[in-house]
Amino acid sequence: MNNKIKNRIQNMYLRDCIMAWADVLLIWLAVGFVLISILSILEDPVIRLVMIISSALLVLFNTASVGAMTKHYAEDKEFIYGLDIKHLDENRAAKR
């Protein structure tokens, strides 16, 4: 594989990782905001505890899944992004 393709693959991979982790950050912020907003109106301590635990599990599992995804993409990026680049180049050539 030539350096130009490797650079394109690396750029696509980095862009996907940045977007994936930005989404994780936004999910943490959104869940935190909703949790804080809801906790201020909940009076039952059991429901408050359930909300805290379920919110924590949601963001932890989401974070773990994005971590696993980016790890898998790093291990297999030549195949994953190489195929994308091939199709992108073919589509560009077909439009000419």
Phi and psi restraints in degrees (range 20) as a CNS / XPLOR table:
assign (resid 1 and name C) (resid 2 and name N)
       (resid 2 and name CA) (resid 2 and name C) 1.0 -79.6 20.0 2
assign (resid 2 and name N) (resid 2 and name CA)
       (resid 2 and name C) (resid 3 and name N) 1.0 166.5 20.0 2
assign (resid 2 and name C) (resid 3 and name N)
       (resid 3 and name CA) (resid 3 and name C) 1.0 -64.4 20.0 2
assign (resid 3 and name N) (resid 3 and name CA)
       (resid 3 and name C) (resid 4 and name N) 1.0 -34.1 20.0 2
assign (resid 3 and name C) (resid 4 and name N)
       (resid 4 and name CA) (resid 4 and name C) 1.0 -62.3 20.0 2
assign (resid 4 and name N) (resid 4 and name CA)
       (resid 4 and name C) (resid 5 and name N) 1.0 -44.6 20.0 2
assign (resid 4 and name C) (resid 5 and name N)
       (resid 5 and name CA) (resid 5 and name C) 1.0 -65.8 20.0 2
assign (resid 5 and name N) (resid 5 and name CA)
       (resid 5 and name C) (resid 6 and name N) 1.0 -42.6 20.0 2
assign (resid 5 and name C) (resid 6 and name N)
       (resid 6 and name CA) (resid 6 and name C) 1.0 -61.4 20.0 2
assign (resid 6 and name N) (resid 6 and name CA)
       (resid 6 and name C) (resid 7 and name N) 1.0 -40.1 20.0 2
assign (resid 6 and name C) (resid 7 and name N)
       (resid 7 and name CA) (resid 7 and name C) 1.0 -65.1 20.0 2
assign (resid 7 and name N) (resid 7 and name CA)
       (resid 7 and name C) (resid 8 and name N) 1.0 -41.8 20.0 2
assign (resid 7 and name C) (resid 8 and name N)
       (resid 8 and name CA) (resid 8 and name C) 1.0 -63.4 20.0 2
assign (resid 8 and name N) (resid 8 and name CA)
       (resid 8 and name C) (resid 9 and name N) 1.0 -41.7 20.0 2
assign (resid 8 and name C) (resid 9 and name N)
       (resid 9 and name CA) (resid 9 and name C) 1.0 -62.0 20.0 2
assign (resid 9 and name N) (resid 9 and name CA)
       (resid 9 and name C) (resid 10 and name N) 1.0 -47.0 20.0 2
assign (resid 9 and name C) (resid 10 and name N)
       (resid 10 and name CA) (resid 10 and name C) 1.0 -62.1 20.0 2
assign (resid 10 and name N) (resid 10 and name CA)
       (resid 10 and name C) (resid 11 and name N) 1.0 -41.8 20.0 2
assign (resid 10 and name C) (resid 11 and name N)
       (resid 11 and name CA) (resid 11 and name C) 1.0 -64.1 20.0 2
assign (resid 11 and name N) (resid 11 and name CA)
       (resid 11 and name C) (resid 12 and name N) 1.0 -42.5 20.0 2
assign (resid 11 and name C) (resid 12 and name N)
       (resid 12 and name CA) (resid 12 and name C) 1.0 -64.5 20.0 2
assign (resid 12 and name N) (resid 12 and name CA)
       (resid 12 and name C) (resid 13 and name N) 1.0 -42.6 20.0 2
assign (resid 12 and name C) (resid 13 and name N)
       (resid 13 and name CA) (resid 13 and name C) 1.0 -62.0 20.0 2
assign (resid 13 and name N) (resid 13 and name CA)
       (resid 13 and name C) (resid 14 and name N) 1.0 -47.2 20.0 2
assign (resid 13 and name C) (resid 14 and name N)
       (resid 14 and name CA) (resid 14 and name C) 1.0 -62.5 20.0 2
assign (resid 14 and name N) (resid 14 and name CA)
       (resid 14 and name C) (resid 15 and name N) 1.0 -40.9 20.0 2
assign (resid 14 and name C) (resid 15 and name N)
       (resid 15 and name CA) (resid 15 and name C) 1.0 -62.7 20.0 2
assign (resid 15 and name N) (resid 15 and name CA)
       (resid 15 and name C) (resid 16 and name N) 1.0 -42.8 20.0 2
assign (resid 15 and name C) (resid 16 and name N)
       (resid 16 and name CA) (resid 16 and name C) 1.0 -64.6 20.0 2
assign (resid 16 and name N) (resid 16 and name CA)
       (resid 16 and name C) (resid 17 and name N) 1.0 -41.0 20.0 2
assign (resid 16 and name C) (resid 17 and name N)
       (resid 17 and name CA) (resid 17 and name C) 1.0 -64.1 20.0 2
assign (resid 17 and name N) (resid 17 and name CA)
       (resid 17 and name C) (resid 18 and name N) 1.0 -43.5 20.0 2
assign (resid 17 and name C) (resid 18 and name N)
       (resid 18 and name CA) (resid 18 and name C) 1.0 -60.5 20.0 2
assign (resid 18 and name N) (resid 18 and name CA)
       (resid 18 and name C) (resid 19 and name N) 1.0 -45.0 20.0 2
assign (resid 18 and name C) (resid 19 and name N)
       (resid 19 and name CA) (resid 19 and name C) 1.0 -67.1 20.0 2
assign (resid 19 and name N) (resid 19 and name CA)
       (resid 19 and name C) (resid 20 and name N) 1.0 -39.7 20.0 2
assign (resid 19 and name C) (resid 20 and name N)
       (resid 20 and name CA) (resid 20 and name C) 1.0 -63.5 20.0 2
assign (resid 20 and name N) (resid 20 and name CA)
       (resid 20 and name C) (resid 21 and name N) 1.0 -45.1 20.0 2
assign (resid 20 and name C) (resid 21 and name N)
       (resid 21 and name CA) (resid 21 and name C) 1.0 -73.9 20.0 2
assign (resid 21 and name N) (resid 21 and name CA)
       (resid 21 and name C) (resid 22 and name N) 1.0 -28.5 20.0 2
assign (resid 21 and name C) (resid 22 and name N)
       (resid 22 and name CA) (resid 22 and name C) 1.0 -66.0 20.0 2
assign (resid 22 and name N) (resid 22 and name CA)
       (resid 22 and name C) (resid 23 and name N) 1.0 -39.4 20.0 2
assign (resid 22 and name C) (resid 23 and name N)
       (resid 23 and name CA) (resid 23 and name C) 1.0 -63.6 20.0 2
assign (resid 23 and name N) (resid 23 and name CA)
       (resid 23 and name C) (resid 24 and name N) 1.0 -39.6 20.0 2
assign (resid 23 and name C) (resid 24 and name N)
       (resid 24 and name CA) (resid 24 and name C) 1.0 -61.5 20.0 2
assign (resid 24 and name N) (resid 24 and name CA)
       (resid 24 and name C) (resid 25 and name N) 1.0 -44.8 20.0 2
assign (resid 24 and name C) (resid 25 and name N)
       (resid 25 and name CA) (resid 25 and name C) 1.0 -59.9 20.0 2
assign (resid 25 and name N) (resid 25 and name CA)
       (resid 25 and name C) (resid 26 and name N) 1.0 -44.0 20.0 2
assign (resid 25 and name C) (resid 26 and name N)
       (resid 26 and name CA) (resid 26 and name C) 1.0 -64.7 20.0 2
assign (resid 26 and name N) (resid 26 and name CA)
       (resid 26 and name C) (resid 27 and name N) 1.0 -36.9 20.0 2
assign (resid 26 and name C) (resid 27 and name N)
       (resid 27 and name CA) (resid 27 and name C) 1.0 -66.1 20.0 2
assign (resid 27 and name N) (resid 27 and name CA)
       (resid 27 and name C) (resid 28 and name N) 1.0 -43.3 20.0 2
assign (resid 27 and name C) (resid 28 and name N)
       (resid 28 and name CA) (resid 28 and name C) 1.0 -58.4 20.0 2
assign (resid 28 and name N) (resid 28 and name CA)
       (resid 28 and name C) (resid 29 and name N) 1.0 -45.2 20.0 2
assign (resid 28 and name C) (resid 29 and name N)
       (resid 29 and name CA) (resid 29 and name C) 1.0 -65.0 20.0 2
assign (resid 29 and name N) (resid 29 and name CA)
       (resid 29 and name C) (resid 30 and name N) 1.0 -43.4 20.0 2
assign (resid 29 and name C) (resid 30 and name N)
       (resid 30 and name CA) (resid 30 and name C) 1.0 -65.9 20.0 2
assign (resid 30 and name N) (resid 30 and name CA)
       (resid 30 and name C) (resid 31 and name N) 1.0 -46.3 20.0 2
assign (resid 30 and name C) (resid 31 and name N)
       (resid 31 and name CA) (resid 31 and name C) 1.0 -65.0 20.0 2
assign (resid 31 and name N) (resid 31 and name CA)
       (resid 31 and name C) (resid 32 and name N) 1.0 -41.1 20.0 2
assign (resid 31 and name C) (resid 32 and name N)
       (resid 32 and name CA) (resid 32 and name C) 1.0 -61.6 20.0 2
assign (resid 32 and name N) (resid 32 and name CA)
       (resid 32 and name C) (resid 33 and name N) 1.0 -43.8 20.0 2
assign (resid 32 and name C) (resid 33 and name N)
       (resid 33 and name CA) (resid 33 and name C) 1.0 -62.2 20.0 2
assign (resid 33 and name N) (resid 33 and name CA)
       (resid 33 and name C) (resid 34 and name N) 1.0 -47.0 20.0 2
assign (resid 33 and name C) (resid 34 and name N)
       (resid 34 and name CA) (resid 34 and name C) 1.0 -64.4 20.0 2
assign (resid 34 and name N) (resid 34 and name CA)
       (resid 34 and name C) (resid 35 and name N) 1.0 -42.4 20.0 2
assign (resid 34 and name C) (resid 35 and name N)
       (resid 35 and name CA) (resid 35 and name C) 1.0 -61.7 20.0 2
assign (resid 35 and name N) (resid 35 and name CA)
       (resid 35 and name C) (resid 36 and name N) 1.0 -46.9 20.0 2
assign (resid 35 and name C) (resid 36 and name N)
       (resid 36 and name CA) (resid 36 and name C) 1.0 -62.2 20.0 2
assign (resid 36 and name N) (resid 36 and name CA)
       (resid 36 and name C) (resid 37 and name N) 1.0 -40.8 20.0 2
assign (resid 36 and name C) (resid 37 and name N)
       (resid 37 and name CA) (resid 37 and name C) 1.0 -65.1 20.0 2
assign (resid 37 and name N) (resid 37 and name CA)
       (resid 37 and name C) (resid 38 and name N) 1.0 -42.0 20.0 2
assign (resid 37 and name C) (resid 38 and name N)
       (resid 38 and name CA) (resid 38 and name C) 1.0 -72.9 20.0 2
assign (resid 38 and name N) (resid 38 and name CA)
       (resid 38 and name C) (resid 39 and name N) 1.0 -39.4 20.0 2
assign (resid 38 and name C) (resid 39 and name N)
       (resid 39 and name CA) (resid 39 and name C) 1.0 -62.2 20.0 2
assign (resid 39 and name N) (resid 39 and name CA)
       (resid 39 and name C) (resid 40 and name N) 1.0 -28.0 20.0 2
assign (resid 39 and name C) (resid 40 and name N)
       (resid 40 and name CA) (resid 40 and name C) 1.0 -71.6 20.0 2
assign (resid 40 and name N) (resid 40 and name CA)
       (resid 40 and name C) (resid 41 and name N) 1.0 -19.2 20.0 2
assign (resid 40 and name C) (resid 41 and name N)
       (resid 41 and name CA) (resid 41 and name C) 1.0 -107.5 20.0 2
assign (resid 41 and name N) (resid 41 and name CA)
       (resid 41 and name C) (resid 42 and name N) 1.0 -9.4 20.0 2
assign (resid 41 and name C) (resid 42 and name N)
       (resid 42 and name CA) (resid 42 and name C) 1.0 -84.1 20.0 2
assign (resid 42 and name N) (resid 42 and name CA)
       (resid 42 and name C) (resid 43 and name N) 1.0 135.4 20.0 2
assign (resid 42 and name C) (resid 43 and name N)
       (resid 43 and name CA) (resid 43 and name C) 1.0 -106.3 20.0 2
assign (resid 43 and name N) (resid 43 and name CA)
       (resid 43 and name C) (resid 44 and name N) 1.0 -29.8 20.0 2
assign (resid 43 and name C) (resid 44 and name N)
       (resid 44 and name CA) (resid 44 and name C) 1.0 -75.5 20.0 2
assign (resid 44 and name N) (resid 44 and name CA)
       (resid 44 and name C) (resid 45 and name N) 1.0 120.0 20.0 2
assign (resid 44 and name C) (resid 45 and name N)
       (resid 45 and name CA) (resid 45 and name C) 1.0 -65.0 20.0 2
assign (resid 45 and name N) (resid 45 and name CA)
       (resid 45 and name C) (resid 46 and name N) 1.0 -28.4 20.0 2
assign (resid 45 and name C) (resid 46 and name N)
       (resid 46 and name CA) (resid 46 and name C) 1.0 -68.1 20.0 2
assign (resid 46 and name N) (resid 46 and name CA)
       (resid 46 and name C) (resid 47 and name N) 1.0 -44.5 20.0 2
assign (resid 46 and name C) (resid 47 and name N)
       (resid 47 and name CA) (resid 47 and name C) 1.0 -65.8 20.0 2
assign (resid 47 and name N) (resid 47 and name CA)
       (resid 47 and name C) (resid 48 and name N) 1.0 -38.6 20.0 2
assign (resid 47 and name C) (resid 48 and name N)
       (resid 48 and name CA) (resid 48 and name C) 1.0 -60.6 20.0 2
assign (resid 48 and name N) (resid 48 and name CA)
       (resid 48 and name C) (resid 49 and name N) 1.0 -43.9 20.0 2
assign (resid 48 and name C) (resid 49 and name N)
       (resid 49 and name CA) (resid 49 and name C) 1.0 -63.7 20.0 2
assign (resid 49 and name N) (resid 49 and name CA)
       (resid 49 and name C) (resid 50 and name N) 1.0 -43.2 20.0 2
assign (resid 49 and name C) (resid 50 and name N)
       (resid 50 and name CA) (resid 50 and name C) 1.0 -61.2 20.0 2
assign (resid 50 and name N) (resid 50 and name CA)
       (resid 50 and name C) (resid 51 and name N) 1.0 -41.9 20.0 2
assign (resid 50 and name C) (resid 51 and name N)
       (resid 51 and name CA) (resid 51 and name C) 1.0 -63.5 20.0 2
assign (resid 51 and name N) (resid 51 and name CA)
       (resid 51 and name C) (resid 52 and name N) 1.0 -42.8 20.0 2
assign (resid 51 and name C) (resid 52 and name N)
       (resid 52 and name CA) (resid 52 and name C) 1.0 -65.1 20.0 2
assign (resid 52 and name N) (resid 52 and name CA)
       (resid 52 and name C) (resid 53 and name N) 1.0 -47.1 20.0 2
assign (resid 52 and name C) (resid 53 and name N)
       (resid 53 and name CA) (resid 53 and name C) 1.0 -64.9 20.0 2
assign (resid 53 and name N) (resid 53 and name CA)
       (resid 53 and name C) (resid 54 and name N) 1.0 -44.9 20.0 2
assign (resid 53 and name C) (resid 54 and name N)
       (resid 54 and name CA) (resid 54 and name C) 1.0 -66.6 20.0 2
assign (resid 54 and name N) (resid 54 and name CA)
       (resid 54 and name C) (resid 55 and name N) 1.0 -36.8 20.0 2
assign (resid 54 and name C) (resid 55 and name N)
       (resid 55 and name CA) (resid 55 and name C) 1.0 -65.8 20.0 2
assign (resid 55 and name N) (resid 55 and name CA)
       (resid 55 and name C) (resid 56 and name N) 1.0 -42.3 20.0 2
assign (resid 55 and name C) (resid 56 and name N)
       (resid 56 and name CA) (resid 56 and name C) 1.0 -63.2 20.0 2
assign (resid 56 and name N) (resid 56 and name CA)
       (resid 56 and name C) (resid 57 and name N) 1.0 -43.3 20.0 2
assign (resid 56 and name C) (resid 57 and name N)
       (resid 57 and name CA) (resid 57 and name C) 1.0 -63.6 20.0 2
assign (resid 57 and name N) (resid 57 and name CA)
       (resid 57 and name C) (resid 58 and name N) 1.0 -40.4 20.0 2
assign (resid 57 and name C) (resid 58 and name N)
       (resid 58 and name CA) (resid 58 and name C) 1.0 -58.7 20.0 2
assign (resid 58 and name N) (resid 58 and name CA)
       (resid 58 and name C) (resid 59 and name N) 1.0 -52.2 20.0 2
assign (resid 58 and name C) (resid 59 and name N)
       (resid 59 and name CA) (resid 59 and name C) 1.0 -71.5 20.0 2
assign (resid 59 and name N) (resid 59 and name CA)
       (resid 59 and name C) (resid 60 and name N) 1.0 -33.0 20.0 2
assign (resid 59 and name C) (resid 60 and name N)
       (resid 60 and name CA) (resid 60 and name C) 1.0 -68.2 20.0 2
assign (resid 60 and name N) (resid 60 and name CA)
       (resid 60 and name C) (resid 61 and name N) 1.0 -45.3 20.0 2
assign (resid 60 and name C) (resid 61 and name N)
       (resid 61 and name CA) (resid 61 and name C) 1.0 -66.3 20.0 2
assign (resid 61 and name N) (resid 61 and name CA)
       (resid 61 and name C) (resid 62 and name N) 1.0 -37.6 20.0 2
assign (resid 61 and name C) (resid 62 and name N)
       (resid 62 and name CA) (resid 62 and name C) 1.0 -64.4 20.0 2
assign (resid 62 and name N) (resid 62 and name CA)
       (resid 62 and name C) (resid 63 and name N) 1.0 -43.9 20.0 2
assign (resid 62 and name C) (resid 63 and name N)
       (resid 63 and name CA) (resid 63 and name C) 1.0 -63.0 20.0 2
assign (resid 63 and name N) (resid 63 and name CA)
       (resid 63 and name C) (resid 64 and name N) 1.0 -43.1 20.0 2
assign (resid 63 and name C) (resid 64 and name N)
       (resid 64 and name CA) (resid 64 and name C) 1.0 -63.6 20.0 2
assign (resid 64 and name N) (resid 64 and name CA)
       (resid 64 and name C) (resid 65 and name N) 1.0 -39.2 20.0 2
assign (resid 64 and name C) (resid 65 and name N)
       (resid 65 and name CA) (resid 65 and name C) 1.0 -67.9 20.0 2
assign (resid 65 and name N) (resid 65 and name CA)
       (resid 65 and name C) (resid 66 and name N) 1.0 -38.5 20.0 2
assign (resid 65 and name C) (resid 66 and name N)
       (resid 66 and name CA) (resid 66 and name C) 1.0 -68.5 20.0 2
assign (resid 66 and name N) (resid 66 and name CA)
       (resid 66 and name C) (resid 67 and name N) 1.0 -38.1 20.0 2
assign (resid 66 and name C) (resid 67 and name N)
       (resid 67 and name CA) (resid 67 and name C) 1.0 -61.3 20.0 2
assign (resid 67 and name N) (resid 67 and name CA)
       (resid 67 and name C) (resid 68 and name N) 1.0 -43.5 20.0 2
assign (resid 67 and name C) (resid 68 and name N)
       (resid 68 and name CA) (resid 68 and name C) 1.0 -65.7 20.0 2
assign (resid 68 and name N) (resid 68 and name CA)
       (resid 68 and name C) (resid 69 and name N) 1.0 -39.4 20.0 2
assign (resid 68 and name C) (resid 69 and name N)
       (resid 69 and name CA) (resid 69 and name C) 1.0 -63.7 20.0 2
assign (resid 69 and name N) (resid 69 and name CA)
       (resid 69 and name C) (resid 70 and name N) 1.0 -47.8 20.0 2
assign (resid 69 and name C) (resid 70 and name N)
       (resid 70 and name CA) (resid 70 and name C) 1.0 -67.2 20.0 2
assign (resid 70 and name N) (resid 70 and name CA)
       (resid 70 and name C) (resid 71 and name N) 1.0 -32.6 20.0 2
assign (resid 70 and name C) (resid 71 and name N)
       (resid 71 and name CA) (resid 71 and name C) 1.0 -65.6 20.0 2
assign (resid 71 and name N) (resid 71 and name CA)
       (resid 71 and name C) (resid 72 and name N) 1.0 -45.0 20.0 2
assign (resid 71 and name C) (resid 72 and name N)
       (resid 72 and name CA) (resid 72 and name C) 1.0 -62.7 20.0 2
assign (resid 72 and name N) (resid 72 and name CA)
       (resid 72 and name C) (resid 73 and name N) 1.0 -43.2 20.0 2
assign (resid 72 and name C) (resid 73 and name N)
       (resid 73 and name CA) (resid 73 and name C) 1.0 -61.7 20.0 2
assign (resid 73 and name N) (resid 73 and name CA)
       (resid 73 and name C) (resid 74 and name N) 1.0 -38.3 20.0 2
assign (resid 73 and name C) (resid 74 and name N)
       (resid 74 and name CA) (resid 74 and name C) 1.0 -65.1 20.0 2
assign (resid 74 and name N) (resid 74 and name CA)
       (resid 74 and name C) (resid 75 and name N) 1.0 -39.2 20.0 2
assign (resid 74 and name C) (resid 75 and name N)
       (resid 75 and name CA) (resid 75 and name C) 1.0 -70.6 20.0 2
assign (resid 75 and name N) (resid 75 and name CA)
       (resid 75 and name C) (resid 76 and name N) 1.0 -30.9 20.0 2
assign (resid 75 and name C) (resid 76 and name N)
       (resid 76 and name CA) (resid 76 and name C) 1.0 -121.1 20.0 2
assign (resid 76 and name N) (resid 76 and name CA)
       (resid 76 and name C) (resid 77 and name N) 1.0 21.6 20.0 2
assign (resid 76 and name C) (resid 77 and name N)
       (resid 77 and name CA) (resid 77 and name C) 1.0 -65.3 20.0 2
assign (resid 77 and name N) (resid 77 and name CA)
       (resid 77 and name C) (resid 78 and name N) 1.0 -30.7 20.0 2
assign (resid 77 and name C) (resid 78 and name N)
       (resid 78 and name CA) (resid 78 and name C) 1.0 -61.6 20.0 2
assign (resid 78 and name N) (resid 78 and name CA)
       (resid 78 and name C) (resid 79 and name N) 1.0 -42.8 20.0 2
assign (resid 78 and name C) (resid 79 and name N)
       (resid 79 and name CA) (resid 79 and name C) 1.0 -71.8 20.0 2
assign (resid 79 and name N) (resid 79 and name CA)
       (resid 79 and name C) (resid 80 and name N) 1.0 -50.0 20.0 2
assign (resid 79 and name C) (resid 80 and name N)
       (resid 80 and name CA) (resid 80 and name C) 1.0 -61.6 20.0 2
assign (resid 80 and name N) (resid 80 and name CA)
       (resid 80 and name C) (resid 81 and name N) 1.0 -54.5 20.0 2
assign (resid 80 and name C) (resid 81 and name N)
       (resid 81 and name CA) (resid 81 and name C) 1.0 -80.4 20.0 2
assign (resid 81 and name N) (resid 81 and name CA)
       (resid 81 and name C) (resid 82 and name N) 1.0 -27.7 20.0 2
assign (resid 81 and name C) (resid 82 and name N)
       (resid 82 and name CA) (resid 82 and name C) 1.0 -61.3 20.0 2
assign (resid 82 and name N) (resid 82 and name CA)
       (resid 82 and name C) (resid 83 and name N) 1.0 -40.7 20.0 2
assign (resid 82 and name C) (resid 83 and name N)
       (resid 83 and name CA) (resid 83 and name C) 1.0 -65.9 20.0 2
assign (resid 83 and name N) (resid 83 and name CA)
       (resid 83 and name C) (resid 84 and name N) 1.0 -42.2 20.0 2
assign (resid 83 and name C) (resid 84 and name N)
       (resid 84 and name CA) (resid 84 and name C) 1.0 -60.6 20.0 2
assign (resid 84 and name N) (resid 84 and name CA)
       (resid 84 and name C) (resid 85 and name N) 1.0 -45.5 20.0 2
assign (resid 84 and name C) (resid 85 and name N)
       (resid 85 and name CA) (resid 85 and name C) 1.0 -64.0 20.0 2
assign (resid 85 and name N) (resid 85 and name CA)
       (resid 85 and name C) (resid 86 and name N) 1.0 -40.9 20.0 2
assign (resid 85 and name C) (resid 86 and name N)
       (resid 86 and name CA) (resid 86 and name C) 1.0 -58.5 20.0 2
assign (resid 86 and name N) (resid 86 and name CA)
       (resid 86 and name C) (resid 87 and name N) 1.0 -47.3 20.0 2
assign (resid 86 and name C) (resid 87 and name N)
       (resid 87 and name CA) (resid 87 and name C) 1.0 -67.9 20.0 2
assign (resid 87 and name N) (resid 87 and name CA)
       (resid 87 and name C) (resid 88 and name N) 1.0 -39.5 20.0 2
assign (resid 87 and name C) (resid 88 and name N)
       (resid 88 and name CA) (resid 88 and name C) 1.0 -61.4 20.0 2
assign (resid 88 and name N) (resid 88 and name CA)
       (resid 88 and name C) (resid 89 and name N) 1.0 -44.0 20.0 2
assign (resid 88 and name C) (resid 89 and name N)
       (resid 89 and name CA) (resid 89 and name C) 1.0 -66.0 20.0 2
assign (resid 89 and name N) (resid 89 and name CA)
       (resid 89 and name C) (resid 90 and name N) 1.0 -39.2 20.0 2
assign (resid 89 and name C) (resid 90 and name N)
       (resid 90 and name CA) (resid 90 and name C) 1.0 -65.2 20.0 2
assign (resid 90 and name N) (resid 90 and name CA)
       (resid 90 and name C) (resid 91 and name N) 1.0 -40.8 20.0 2
assign (resid 90 and name C) (resid 91 and name N)
       (resid 91 and name CA) (resid 91 and name C) 1.0 -65.2 20.0 2
assign (resid 91 and name N) (resid 91 and name CA)
       (resid 91 and name C) (resid 92 and name N) 1.0 -40.6 20.0 2
assign (resid 91 and name C) (resid 92 and name N)
       (resid 92 and name CA) (resid 92 and name C) 1.0 -62.5 20.0 2
assign (resid 92 and name N) (resid 92 and name CA)
       (resid 92 and name C) (resid 93 and name N) 1.0 -42.8 20.0 2
assign (resid 92 and name C) (resid 93 and name N)
       (resid 93 and name CA) (resid 93 and name C) 1.0 -66.2 20.0 2
assign (resid 93 and name N) (resid 93 and name CA)
       (resid 93 and name C) (resid 94 and name N) 1.0 -35.8 20.0 2
assign (resid 93 and name C) (resid 94 and name N)
       (resid 94 and name CA) (resid 94 and name C) 1.0 -69.9 20.0 2
assign (resid 94 and name N) (resid 94 and name CA)
       (resid 94 and name C) (resid 95 and name N) 1.0 -28.3 20.0 2
assign (resid 94 and name C) (resid 95 and name N)
       (resid 95 and name CA) (resid 95 and name C) 1.0 -76.8 20.0 2
assign (resid 95 and name N) (resid 95 and name CA)
       (resid 95 and name C) (resid 96 and name N) 1.0 -18.3 20.0 2
